[in-house]
Amino acid sequence: MAYRTKVVGFQDLYSIIQGMSKQTAWLWWELVKTRNRHSNECKYVAESGVDKRRLTVAYKELFALGLVRRMRKQHYLINPLAYLPEQGQFQAVSSKWEALP
């Protein structure tokens, strides 16, 4: 799955975000804001029961869209094709993405 390309047939990331639920779009931008720019890894800790439920629902949608994968508890990896890491880091992040289940 590829994002933000000029290849015919692939959706633009912004149209995907527009189709997300409000909770999912919120989580997406929280992960993008807190990500490590070199590794595309981010940590999100749900502080309350409401946050945990929101995270559960939103993560399922982001995972189904191929945008985010969980690395371990409270640690996530953003798809490098959806949101590019720092220059020169793409191959390393892409390898890590492909290795995750």
N, CA, C and O atoms as CSV, one atom per row, in Angstrom:
chain,resi,resn,atom,element,x,y,z
A,1,MET,N,N,0.848,-1.174,0.000
A,1,MET,CA,C,0.000,0.000,0.000
A,1,MET,C,C,0.893,1.236,0.000
A,1,MET,O,O,1.836,1.313,0.788
A,2,ALA,N,N,0.618,2.182,-0.851
A,2,ALA,CA,C,1.437,3.389,-0.936
A,2,ALA,C,C,0.567,4.625,-0.755
A,2,ALA,O,O,-0.626,4.607,-1.057
A,3,TYR,N,N,1.162,5.673,-0.270
A,3,TYR,CA,C,0.463,6.919,-0.002
A,3,TYR,C,C,1.235,8.074,-0.626
A,3,TYR,O,O,2.438,7.983,-0.872
A,4,ARG,N,N,0.514,9.158,-0.874
A,4,ARG,CA,C,1.111,10.402,-1.354
A,4,ARG,C,C,1.993,10.180,-2.571
A,4,ARG,O,O,3.096,10.719,-2.656
A,5,THR,N,N,1.504,9.387,-3.508
A,5,THR,CA,C,2.255,9.169,-4.730
A,5,THR,C,C,1.452,9.698,-5.902
A,5,THR,O,O,0.275,10.028,-5.760
A,6,LYS,N,N,2.085,9.778,-7.048
A,6,LYS,CA,C,1.392,10.228,-8.252
A,6,LYS,C,C,0.932,9.039,-9.086
A,6,LYS,O,O,0.441,9.212,-10.201
A,7,VAL,N,N,1.089,7.830,-8.545
A,7,VAL,CA,C,0.681,6.629,-9.264
A,7,VAL,C,C,-0.836,6.564,-9.268
A,7,VAL,O,O,-1.466,6.703,-8.220
A,8,VAL,N,N,-1.426,6.356,-10.430
A,8,VAL,CA,C,-2.879,6.293,-10.553
A,8,VAL,C,C,-3.385,5.074,-9.793
A,8,VAL,O,O,-2.820,3.986,-9.907
A,9,GLY,N,N,-4.442,5.254,-9.025
A,9,GLY,CA,C,-5.040,4.141,-8.305
A,9,GLY,C,C,-4.781,4.167,-6.804
A,9,GLY,O,O,-5.488,3.499,-6.050
A,10,PHE,N,N,-3.795,4.916,-6.361
A,10,PHE,CA,C,-3.526,5.005,-4.938
A,10,PHE,C,C,-4.214,6.228,-4.352
A,10,PHE,O,O,-4.223,7.310,-4.940
A,11,GLN,N,N,-4.786,6.021,-3.178
A,11,GLN,CA,C,-5.471,7.134,-2.518
A,11,GLN,C,C,-4.466,8.122,-1.946
A,11,GLN,O,O,-3.360,7.748,-1.555
A,12,ASP,N,N,-4.854,9.353,-1.903
A,12,ASP,CA,C,-4.069,10.395,-1.271
A,12,ASP,C,C,-4.282,10.306,0.236
A,12,ASP,O,O,-5.398,10.050,0.688
A,13,LEU,N,N,-3.224,10.515,1.015
A,13,LEU,CA,C,-3.310,10.407,2.469
A,13,LEU,C,C,-4.389,11.325,3.035
A,13,LEU,O,O,-5.090,10.954,3.977
A,14,TYR,N,N,-4.523,12.513,2.469
A,14,TYR,CA,C,-5.501,13.461,3.003
A,14,TYR,C,C,-6.932,12.984,2.780
A,14,TYR,O,O,-7.798,13.245,3.615
A,15,SER,N,N,-7.197,12.303,1.692
A,15,SER,CA,C,-8.544,11.762,1.488
A,15,SER,C,C,-8.810,10.609,2.450
A,15,SER,O,O,-9.947,10.401,2.872
A,16,ILE,N,N,-7.770,9.861,2.796
A,16,ILE,CA,C,-7.923,8.791,3.785
A,16,ILE,C,C,-8.248,9.393,5.143
A,16,ILE,O,O,-9.124,8.890,5.848
A,17,ILE,N,N,-7.558,10.458,5.517
A,17,ILE,CA,C,-7.795,11.106,6.810
A,17,ILE,C,C,-9.202,11.682,6.868
A,17,ILE,O,O,-9.852,11.614,7.911
A,18,GLN,N,N,-9.680,12.247,5.771
A,18,GLN,CA,C,-11.039,12.791,5.744
A,18,GLN,C,C,-12.080,11.712,5.995
A,18,GLN,O,O,-13.131,11.995,6.570
A,19,GLY,N,N,-11.810,10.490,5.580
A,19,GLY,CA,C,-12.758,9.398,5.758
A,19,GLY,C,C,-12.695,8.740,7.120
A,19,GLY,O,O,-13.508,7.865,7.416
A,20,MET,N,N,-11.750,9.139,7.957
A,20,MET,CA,C,-11.610,8.552,9.293
A,20,MET,C,C,-12.665,9.100,10.242
A,20,MET,O,O,-13.236,10.170,10.027
A,21,SER,N,N,-12.906,8.327,11.303
A,21,SER,CA,C,-13.751,8.839,12.373
A,21,SER,C,C,-12.978,9.941,13.108
A,21,SER,O,O,-11.761,10.060,12.963
A,22,LYS,N,N,-13.684,10.724,13.878
A,22,LYS,CA,C,-13.066,11.831,14.615
A,22,LYS,C,C,-11.999,11.310,15.585
A,22,LYS,O,O,-10.922,11.894,15.703
A,23,GLN,N,N,-12.307,10.208,16.278
A,23,GLN,CA,C,-11.363,9.620,17.236
A,23,GLN,C,C,-10.088,9.156,16.544
A,23,GLN,O,O,-8.983,9.367,17.043
A,24,THR,N,N,-10.257,8.524,15.392
A,24,THR,CA,C,-9.118,7.975,14.669
A,24,THR,C,C,-8.235,9.089,14.123
A,24,THR,O,O,-7.010,9.004,14.208
A,25,ALA,N,N,-8.838,10.122,13.567
A,25,ALA,CA,C,-8.061,11.258,13.065
A,25,ALA,C,C,-7.304,11.926,14.208
A,25,ALA,O,O,-6.159,12.344,14.035
A,26,TRP,N,N,-7.933,12.025,15.364
A,26,TRP,CA,C,-7.277,12.621,16.527
A,26,TRP,C,C,-6.048,11.799,16.922
A,26,TRP,O,O,-4.974,12.354,17.154
A,27,LEU,N,N,-6.211,10.463,16.998
A,27,LEU,CA,C,-5.077,9.613,17.371
A,27,LEU,C,C,-3.971,9.700,16.325
A,27,LEU,O,O,-2.793,9.763,16.675
A,28,TRP,N,N,-4.336,9.705,15.050
A,28,TRP,CA,C,-3.342,9.811,13.983
A,28,TRP,C,C,-2.472,11.045,14.185
A,28,TRP,O,O,-1.245,10.950,14.147
A,29,TRP,N,N,-3.096,12.203,14.400
A,29,TRP,CA,C,-2.320,13.436,14.558
A,29,TRP,C,C,-1.540,13.461,15.864
A,29,TRP,O,O,-0.466,14.059,15.922
A,30,GLU,N,N,-2.052,12.829,16.910
A,30,GLU,CA,C,-1.283,12.724,18.160
A,30,GLU,C,C,-0.008,11.905,17.927
A,30,GLU,O,O,1.068,12.284,18.390
A,31,LEU,N,N,-0.131,10.795,17.217
A,31,LEU,CA,C,1.036,9.965,16.925
A,31,LEU,C,C,2.029,10.703,16.036
A,31,LEU,O,O,3.239,10.616,16.248
A,32,VAL,N,N,1.524,11.426,15.044
A,32,VAL,CA,C,2.411,12.183,14.154
A,32,VAL,C,C,3.154,13.266,14.944
A,32,VAL,O,O,4.350,13.472,14.738
A,33,LYS,N,N,2.455,13.953,15.841
A,33,LYS,CA,C,3.087,15.028,16.621
A,33,LYS,C,C,4.163,14.504,17.558
A,33,LYS,O,O,5.153,15.193,17.805
A,34,THR,N,N,3.987,13.288,18.089
A,34,THR,CA,C,4.915,12.774,19.100
A,34,THR,C,C,5.936,11.796,18.543
A,34,THR,O,O,6.705,11.208,19.303
A,35,ARG,N,N,5.957,11.613,17.235
A,35,ARG,CA,C,6.846,10.610,16.647
A,35,ARG,C,C,8.300,11.046,16.705
A,35,ARG,O,O,8.607,12.237,16.746
A,36,ASN,N,N,9.188,10.062,16.709
A,36,ASN,CA,C,10.609,10.302,16.558
A,36,ASN,C,C,10.844,10.479,15.061
A,36,ASN,O,O,10.524,9.579,14.284
A,37,ARG,N,N,11.377,11.579,14.651
A,37,ARG,CA,C,11.496,11.897,13.220
A,37,ARG,C,C,12.454,10.983,12.470
A,37,ARG,O,O,12.353,10.850,11.250
A,38,HIS,N,N,13.370,10.361,13.175
A,38,HIS,CA,C,14.322,9.465,12.515
A,38,HIS,C,C,13.764,8.059,12.352
A,38,HIS,O,O,14.068,7.382,11.370
A,39,SER,N,N,12.956,7.617,13.300
A,39,SER,CA,C,12.505,6.218,13.295
A,39,SER,C,C,11.004,6.038,13.063
A,39,SER,O,O,10.544,4.906,12.910
A,40,ASN,N,N,10.237,7.120,13.035
A,40,ASN,CA,C,8.773,7.077,12.911
A,40,ASN,C,C,8.106,6.323,14.062
A,40,ASN,O,O,6.940,5.943,13.954
A,41,GLU,N,N,8.819,6.105,15.145
A,41,GLU,CA,C,8.246,5.460,16.315
A,41,GLU,C,C,7.619,6.517,17.213
A,41,GLU,O,O,8.100,7.647,17.292
A,42,CYS,N,N,6.547,6.138,17.884
A,42,CYS,CA,C,5.916,7.060,18.811
A,42,CYS,C,C,5.370,6.270,19.995
A,42,CYS,O,O,5.083,5.077,19.905
A,43,LYS,N,N,5.241,6.982,21.099
A,43,LYS,CA,C,4.728,6.390,22.324
A,43,LYS,C,C,3.457,7.135,22.700
A,43,LYS,O,O,3.424,8.365,22.714
A,44,TYR,N,N,2.417,6.377,23.003
A,44,TYR,CA,C,1.174,6.994,23.457
A,44,TYR,C,C,0.684,6.233,24.676
A,44,TYR,O,O,0.467,5.022,24.616
A,45,VAL,N,N,0.511,6.940,25.776
A,45,VAL,CA,C,0.043,6.338,27.017
A,45,VAL,C,C,-1.359,6.856,27.301
A,45,VAL,O,O,-1.564,8.058,27.474
A,46,ALA,N,N,-2.322,5.941,27.348
A,46,ALA,CA,C,-3.703,6.308,27.666
A,46,ALA,C,C,-3.792,6.529,29.174
A,46,ALA,O,O,-3.443,5.652,29.965
A,47,GLU,N,N,-4.260,7.711,29.559
A,47,GLU,CA,C,-4.254,8.078,30.969
A,47,GLU,C,C,-5.519,7.694,31.722
A,47,GLU,O,O,-5.489,7.578,32.948
A,48,SER,N,N,-6.615,7.495,31.027
A,48,SER,CA,C,-7.870,7.161,31.702
A,48,SER,C,C,-8.579,6.036,30.957
A,48,SER,O,O,-8.155,5.629,29.875
A,49,GLY,N,N,-9.651,5.546,31.542
A,49,GLY,CA,C,-10.440,4.499,30.900
A,49,GLY,C,C,-11.035,4.954,29.585
A,49,GLY,O,O,-11.119,4.178,28.633
A,50,VAL,N,N,-11.450,6.217,29.528
A,50,VAL,CA,C,-12.010,6.772,28.297
A,50,VAL,C,C,-10.935,6.805,27.212
A,50,VAL,O,O,-11.198,6.448,26.063
A,51,ASP,N,N,-9.724,7.232,27.576
A,51,ASP,CA,C,-8.618,7.256,26.613
A,51,ASP,C,C,-8.283,5.850,26.118
A,51,ASP,O,O,-7.974,5.666,24.941
A,52,LYS,N,N,-8.342,4.859,27.005
A,52,LYS,CA,C,-8.037,3.480,26.613
A,52,LYS,C,C,-9.050,2.967,25.598
A,52,LYS,O,O,-8.682,2.315,24.621
A,53,ARG,N,N,-10.321,3.261,25.828
A,53,ARG,CA,C,-11.363,2.834,24.874
A,53,ARG,C,C,-11.191,3.553,23.539
A,53,ARG,O,O,-11.323,2.943,22.478
A,54,ARG,N,N,-10.900,4.836,23.595
A,54,ARG,CA,C,-10.689,5.619,22.373
A,54,ARG,C,C,-9.500,5.063,21.596
A,54,ARG,O,O,-9.556,4.917,20.375
A,55,LEU,N,N,-8.432,4.759,22.311
A,55,LEU,CA,C,-7.230,4.214,21.691
A,55,LEU,C,C,-7.514,2.865,21.033
A,55,LEU,O,O,-7.071,2.616,19.912
A,56,THR,N,N,-8.243,2.005,21.717
A,56,THR,CA,C,-8.567,0.679,21.180
A,56,THR,C,C,-9.319,0.785,19.863
A,56,THR,O,O,-8.966,0.120,18.889
A,57,VAL,N,N,-10.352,1.615,19.827
A,57,VAL,CA,C,-11.169,1.769,18.618
A,57,VAL,C,C,-10.365,2.428,17.497
A,57,VAL,O,O,-10.389,1.969,16.355
A,58,ALA,N,N,-9.658,3.499,17.831
A,58,ALA,CA,C,-8.915,4.244,16.817
A,58,ALA,C,C,-7.750,3.425,16.261
A,58,ALA,O,O,-7.478,3.477,15.061
A,59,TYR,N,N,-7.064,2.675,17.111
A,59,TYR,CA,C,-5.935,1.872,16.635
A,59,TYR,C,C,-6.405,0.824,15.635
A,59,TYR,O,O,-5.746,0.587,14.623
A,60,LYS,N,N,-7.539,0.199,15.918
A,60,LYS,CA,C,-8.052,-0.818,14.991
A,60,LYS,C,C,-8.266,-0.240,13.594
A,60,LYS,O,O,-7.958,-0.887,12.593
A,61,GLU,N,N,-8.790,0.970,13.535
A,61,GLU,CA,C,-9.029,1.607,12.237
A,61,GLU,C,C,-7.712,1.983,11.550
A,61,GLU,O,O,-7.556,1.769,10.348
A,62,LEU,N,N,-6.773,2.539,12.305
A,62,LEU,CA,C,-5.476,2.907,11.727
A,62,LEU,C,C,-4.718,1.675,11.241
A,62,LEU,O,O,-4.059,1.714,10.202
A,63,PHE,N,N,-4.814,0.590,11.994
A,63,PHE,CA,C,-4.159,-0.656,11.590
A,63,PHE,C,C,-4.797,-1.206,10.314
A,63,PHE,O,O,-4.097,-1.646,9.402
A,64,ALA,N,N,-6.126,-1.178,10.259
A,64,ALA,CA,C,-6.842,-1.672,9.077
A,64,ALA,C,C,-6.500,-0.855,7.830
A,64,ALA,O,O,-6.470,-1.395,6.724
A,65,LEU,N,N,-6.246,0.426,8.001
A,65,LEU,CA,C,-5.867,1.296,6.882
A,65,LEU,C,C,-4.393,1.135,6.497
A,65,LEU,O,O,-3.958,1.652,5.468
A,66,GLY,N,N,-3.639,0.425,7.316
A,66,GLY,CA,C,-2.218,0.226,7.029
A,66,GLY,C,C,-1.369,1.427,7.370
A,66,GLY,O,O,-0.296,1.604,6.793
A,67,LEU,N,N,-1.819,2.255,8.292
A,67,LEU,CA,C,-1.082,3.468,8.649
A,67,LEU,C,C,-0.196,3.298,9.871
A,67,LEU,O,O,0.854,3.934,9.965
A,68,VAL,N,N,-0.604,2.442,10.815
A,68,VAL,CA,C,0.106,2.310,12.086
A,68,VAL,C,C,0.129,0.840,12.499
A,68,VAL,O,O,-0.826,0.099,12.266
A,69,ARG,N,N,1.233,0.436,13.113
A,69,ARG,CA,C,1.332,-0.897,13.708
A,69,ARG,C,C,1.879,-0.751,15.119
A,69,ARG,O,O,2.695,0.125,15.402
A,70,ARG,N,N,1.409,-1.633,16.000
A,70,ARG,CA,C,1.888,-1.632,17.378
A,70,ARG,C,C,3.187,-2.427,17.434
A,70,ARG,O,O,3.256,-3.552,16.939
A,71,MET,N,N,4.216,-1.838,18.040
A,71,MET,CA,C,5.506,-2.509,18.185
A,71,MET,C,C,5.541,-3.301,19.486
A,71,MET,O,O,5.979,-4.451,19.521
A,72,ARG,N,N,5.080,-2.674,20.531
A,72,ARG,CA,C,4.932,-3.283,21.854
A,72,ARG,C,C,3.959,-2.393,22.613
A,72,ARG,O,O,3.476,-1.400,22.069
A,73,LYS,N,N,3.675,-2.727,23.830
A,73,LYS,CA,C,2.687,-1.970,24.593
A,73,LYS,C,C,3.056,-0.485,24.627
A,73,LYS,O,O,4.158,-0.117,25.034
A,74,GLN,N,N,2.126,0.352,24.199
A,74,GLN,CA,C,2.234,1.810,24.198
A,74,GLN,C,C,3.242,2.375,23.183
A,74,GLN,O,O,3.527,3.572,23.213
A,75,HIS,N,N,3.772,1.558,22.309
A,75,HIS,CA,C,4.724,1.998,21.291
A,75,HIS,C,C,4.197,1.624,19.913
A,75,HIS,O,O,3.780,0.489,19.683
A,76,TYR,N,N,4.218,2.594,18.998
A,76,TYR,CA,C,3.639,2.421,17.675
A,76,TYR,C,C,4.629,2.857,16.611
A,76,TYR,O,O,5.523,3.665,16.866
A,77,LEU,N,N,4.457,2.308,15.413
A,77,LEU,CA,C,5.291,2.684,14.273
A,77,LEU,C,C,4.380,3.176,13.164
A,77,LEU,O,O,3.433,2.491,12.776
A,78,ILE,N,N,4.668,4.365,12.655
A,78,ILE,CA,C,3.900,4.947,11.553
A,78,ILE,C,C,4.485,4.431,10.237
A,78,ILE,O,O,5.702,4.393,10.061
A,79,ASN,N,N,3.615,4.041,9.330
A,79,ASN,CA,C,4.026,3.532,8.028
A,79,ASN,C,C,4.898,4.587,7.334
A,79,ASN,O,O,4.468,5.728,7.164
A,80,PRO,N,N,6.119,4.213,6.933
A,80,PRO,CA,C,7.003,5.199,6.301
A,80,PRO,C,C,6.503,5.671,4.936
A,80,PRO,O,O,6.930,6.722,4.458
A,81,LEU,N,N,5.615,4.923,4.305
A,81,LEU,CA,C,5.038,5.383,3.044
A,81,LEU,C,C,3.946,6.427,3.279
A,81,LEU,O,O,3.668,7.249,2.405
A,82,ALA,N,N,3.334,6.389,4.454
A,82,ALA,CA,C,2.283,7.346,4.777
A,82,ALA,C,C,2.853,8.651,5.299
A,82,ALA,O,O,2.368,9.729,4.953
A,83,TYR,N,N,3.874,8.558,6.124
A,83,TYR,CA,C,4.492,9.759,6.694
A,83,TYR,C,C,5.995,9.531,6.681
A,83,TYR,O,O,6.506,8.706,7.439
A,84,LEU,N,N,6.691,10.243,5.842
A,84,LEU,CA,C,8.107,9.995,5.608
A,84,LEU,C,C,8.978,10.331,6.807
A,84,LEU,O,O,8.795,11.370,7.440
A,85,PRO,N,N,9.932,9.446,7.123
A,85,PRO,CA,C,10.908,9.770,8.175
A,85,PRO,C,C,11.956,10.734,7.627
A,85,PRO,O,O,11.904,11.123,6.460
A,86,GLU,N,N,12.895,11.112,8.470
A,86,GLU,CA,C,13.977,12.006,8.045
A,86,GLU,C,C,14.696,11.425,6.832
A,86,GLU,O,O,14.728,10.211,6.628
A,87,GLN,N,N,15.265,12.315,6.039
A,87,GLN,CA,C,15.982,11.905,4.840
A,87,GLN,C,C,17.100,10.931,5.198
A,87,GLN,O,O,17.858,11.159,6.141
A,88,GLY,N,N,17.194,9.860,4.447
A,88,GLY,CA,C,18.228,8.860,4.674
A,88,GLY,C,C,17.808,7.749,5.619
A,88,GLY,O,O,18.549,6.782,5.795
A,89,GLN,N,N,16.636,7.864,6.233
A,89,GLN,CA,C,16.176,6.868,7.198
A,89,GLN,C,C,15.084,5.952,6.642
A,89,GLN,O,O,14.639,5.027,7.322
A,90,PHE,N,N,14.659,6.211,5.411
A,90,PHE,CA,C,13.512,5.484,4.867
A,90,PHE,C,C,13.730,3.976,4.842
A,90,PHE,O,O,12.847,3.226,5.258
A,91,GLN,N,N,14.879,3.516,4.368
A,91,GLN,CA,C,15.129,2.073,4.251
A,91,GLN,C,C,15.092,1.386,5.614
A,91,GLN,O,O,14.517,0.306,5.749
A,92,ALA,N,N,15.698,2.001,6.615
A,92,ALA,CA,C,15.719,1.401,7.952
A,92,ALA,C,C,14.307,1.309,8.534
A,92,ALA,O,O,13.932,0.283,9.102
A,93,VAL,N,N,13.534,2.375,8.390
A,93,VAL,CA,C,12.165,2.386,8.915
A,93,VAL,C,C,11.291,1.424,8.125
A,93,VAL,O,O,10.453,0.729,8.700
A,94,SER,N,N,11.479,1.380,6.832
A,94,SER,CA,C,10.707,0.478,5.985
A,94,SER,C,C,10.993,-0.983,6.343
A,94,SER,O,O,10.071,-1.799,6.373
A,95,SER,N,N,12.225,-1.316,6.607
A,95,SER,CA,C,12.589,-2.678,7.021
A,95,SER,C,C,11.933,-3.042,8.338
A,95,SER,O,O,11.429,-4.151,8.513
A,96,LYS,N,N,11.946,-2.088,9.267
A,96,LYS,CA,C,11.320,-2.325,10.564
A,96,LYS,C,C,9.813,-2.522,10.390
A,96,LYS,O,O,9.223,-3.392,11.031
A,97,TRP,N,N,9.187,-1.716,9.523
A,97,TRP,CA,C,7.747,-1.822,9.242
A,97,TRP,C,C,7.416,-3.207,8.684
A,97,TRP,O,O,6.465,-3.852,9.127
A,98,GLU,N,N,8.206,-3.655,7.713
A,98,GLU,CA,C,7.952,-4.964,7.075
A,98,GLU,C,C,8.146,-6.117,8.048
A,98,GLU,O,O,7.509,-7.159,7.892
A,99,ALA,N,N,9.008,-5.958,9.046
A,99,ALA,CA,C,9.279,-7.031,10.006
A,99,ALA,C,C,8.158,-7.205,11.036
A,99,ALA,O,O,8.042,-8.262,11.657
A,100,LEU,N,N,7.337,-6.171,11.215
A,100,LEU,CA,C,6.260,-6.258,12.203
A,100,LEU,C,C,5.117,-7.110,11.673
A,100,LEU,O,O,4.846,-7.121,10.472
A,101,PRO,N,N,4.438,-7.834,12.584
A,101,PRO,CA,C,3.293,-8.661,12.144
A,101,PRO,C,C,2.092,-7.827,11.757
A,101,PRO,O,O,1.060,-8.374,11.369
